[in-house]
């Protein structure tokens, strides 16, 4: 019984040491070594954010990052908000044509 426990303890110790050695060697990449590459990617995305997001989405992101509360307007898709914010208005010329069409 003591020999089995001793062998198990030795096996667990060797396995732990081997795993840690492998983890901290070059064979294991946990993301910390690629830190510069990731910050460059994030910086590139931040510089080109207007290509990825619409102005409505950028405003929503700023609103959330400022820590403001979530409201219903924040949950509405930007396509609907863009349509509401810039409605198509009738000019006098097209309004007259509509009035004539319905009279």
N, C-alpha and C positions, 0 to 999 in steps of 0.2 A: 504494500500500500504506500509506504514512504517512497519507494523507488519510482512508483508510477507518478506520484505527486511531484517528485523532484524532476523527473523527465518532462512532465507537463510544464512545470515552471521554467525549465531551461528552454523548452521549445517556444513557449510564449515570449520569453525574453529575446531569443534570437530572432523570432519573427518580427517583433516590435522594432528592434534595432535595424533589421534589414529594411523594413518598410520606411522608417524614418530616414535612413541613409538614401534610399531611392527617392523619397519625396524631396529631399533637399539637394539632390544631385541634379545634373542637367537633364536627366531622363524624365523629370516631372515638371510640367509647367502649370502653375496654378493661377496664372494671370498677373502676378505681381512683377514678373520679369518683363512683361509686355506693357508696362505702364506708360512708357513714352509713346509707344505706337497708339495706344488707346486715347491718350490725351490729344494726340495729333488728329485722330479721327473725329473726336468730339469737337475739337476746335474748328475743323473743316465743316462739320455739320452746322455749328453755330454761326459760322460766317455765311453759309448758304441757306439759312433757315427759310428765307423768303421764297426760295425755289421749291421747298417741300410743303410749306403751309400757306394757306390763304391768309389775308389780313384778319379775317374773322377768327380763324384758328389761333393766330398769333396773339390777338387780344384776349382770347379765352385762356391761353397758356399764361400770359402775363398776370391775368386776374387770379388764377390759381396759385401761381408762384408767389404772389404778394400775400397769400394767406387769407384772401377774402372768402366769405361763405359761398357755398354752392347754391345757386338760385335756379329757377326754372329756365331762365334765358340761357344759362350756361349749358343746360341739358338739350336744348333745341339744336338740331343740326344746322351747320353754317349755311347750307344751301337755302334753307327757309329764311334764315335771318337776313341773308344777302338780298333775297327778293323783297323782304319787308322794308329793309333800310333804303333801297333804291327802287321805289315803285316806278313803273313806266307811266309817265304823265302824258295826258293828251294836250297837244297844242291847240290853239284856237282853230287852225285849219282842219285838223283831224276831228276836233269836237264838232265843228259845223257839219262835216260829212256824216258823222254818226247821228246827229240830230235829224238831218235830212233823210237818212236811211230809215229811221223809225217813225217819221211822220207821214 
